[in-house]
Amino acid sequence: MTSATLPAVVPASTKPSAVRPGRILLYVVLIIGALLMVTPFLWMVLTAFKSELEILKFSWLPGELRWSNFTEAMQSAPFLRYFRNSALIAIGETAFTLVVCTTAGYALAKLPLKGGKFMLGYFIVLLLVPFQIILVPLFMIVKSIPLFGGNNILGQGGIGWLNSWWGLIIPLGAAPFFTFLARQFFVSLPDELAQAARVDGLGEFGIFWRIMTPLIKPALITIAVFQIEAAWNGFLWPLMITTSDEMRPLQLGLAIFSQNPAEIQWPYLMAGTALATLPMIVLFVFAQKRFIEGMANVGIKG
C-alpha cells in the first residue's frame, strides 16, 4: 500500500502588485506642486545673475554669470546695517516670544485657572483675526506708550515707541499661535511629573523651568523657526513705525530697488533678495529635524 502523496505547496506569487492609479495621480500632483513652489525661487536666483538687457528679453538662463550684481547691490545701500537690524529684530522677538508664549502655554495647560477653557477659546479665536485688522489700533497703542518718546504719564505729547527698538520688537513678540502651540505640547506631558516635583518642594516656576520646558525642545525650536522667519521677513509693521534709515530692516532696504515702478532694478533686487533668503534656508536646514518633529507632535488634545 502506497502512502498518499501530499499536494505540493505552491509558493506565494512574487509578482509585484500593480501600481494603483490613485498613487500615480498623487505623485503627479505632488510633483506639480513642488515645481510650482520651486519655480519662483529658481527664477529669482537666475535673475540675480542676469544683465538688464537679458531681463527685458525674458530669458530663463543668463548669458553669463554676473557675480558683480551681488557686490554692486550691497554697495548701493548700507545693507550691512539692514542685515544687522533684521538680525536684532529677529533675535529680540524670538527671545521675547519664547519667554512669554511658553509661560502662557504652561499656565493654560497645567495650572488650575478659573476660566481656563474660555481663555483657550479666546486664543483660538485670535488665530482667525488677520494681522492687518489690528495694525491701526496697535499703531495707536505703540504711539501712546507713557513716558517714552516724549510722552507724559498719560501717553500724550510724543511719539512713544515709534521709530524705536521697543516698537519693532515688543508688539509682535507674543502671538496667539505660539501660545497655543506651546500649550499643546505641555498638555501632552504627564501631570505626574509636576505633582512629584511639588511633593519634593519645587515651586511652580521651578517646575516650569527645570522639569517641563526641557521636555518640549521640539516645540521651542518650532516656535523659534516660525518667529525668526516672520521677523526676518517683516515689512508692513517696520514700514509703519520707522522713519529713520538707521532703524530700517532688510526688507525695507530692498525696496530702494523698486522705488520707481518704471525703472525697477531687477538684477540688483533679485541679488539682494537671494542674499536675504540665504540665512532662512541655512536656519531651516540645521533645525529641520526638530522642526518637523515639533510639527508632527502637535496634537489636538484638549
Summary of the structure (lengths in Angstrom):
residues: 302
radius of gyration: 27.2
end to end distance: 74.2
largest distance: 117.2
contacts: 818
relative contact order: 0.13
helix: 68%
strand: 0%
